[in-house]
C-alpha cells in the first residue's frame, strides 16, 4: 500500500506545530527544571527532523 503524500505532509505539519508549541512552553520553565530544558531540546530536534522529511518529500 502506498503512502498518501498529502496526508503525510499534513501529519508532519501537525507535529511541527505541536513540537514548536511544546518547546516554547518548556523554554519558559527551563531555568527552574532541567527536564524542561531537555524537553525543549528534544522538541526542537523533532521539529527539525519533521521539516527535513517534509522537504525531502516529492511535491
N, C-alpha and C positions, 0 to 999 in steps of 0.2 A: 504494500500500500504506500503510495507516495505522500510526501509532505505537502501540505497546503501552505504555500509560502506566505500568503496574506494573513492567515490565522497565526502562523509562527511569528510574523512581524508584529502583529497586534499583541500577542502574549509577551514578546520581548520588550515592547514599548511599555506595557504594564509593569513589568519587572523593573525597568529603568525608573519609572515614576515612583514606585514604592521604595526602591533602593535609595533613590535620591532623597526622598522624604525621611526615611529612616536614618540615613547618615546625618542629615541636617539636625534632626532631633537629638541623636546621640552626641553630636558635637557640642550641643548646649550643656550636656552633663559630663563631658569628658574630663573636666578638671576635678569633678567630685568622685568619679568612679572609673577605674581603669577599664572595666569591662565595657563601658560605653565607648571609650576610645577605640578599643578593639572592634567593637561592633561597627562603628563608623568606618573604620579602615576596611573591614570585610565588605560592607555595603558598597563602598567606593570601588573596590576590586570587582564585585559582581556587576555593577553598572558598567564599568569599562569593558568587561567580557561580553556583556549583552550587546553593547554598542558595536563592538568588534564583530560579533556574529551577525548583527543586522547589516553592517557594512559589507560583509563577505557574501551575503545572500544575493542571488541573482534578482534582477529587477523584474 
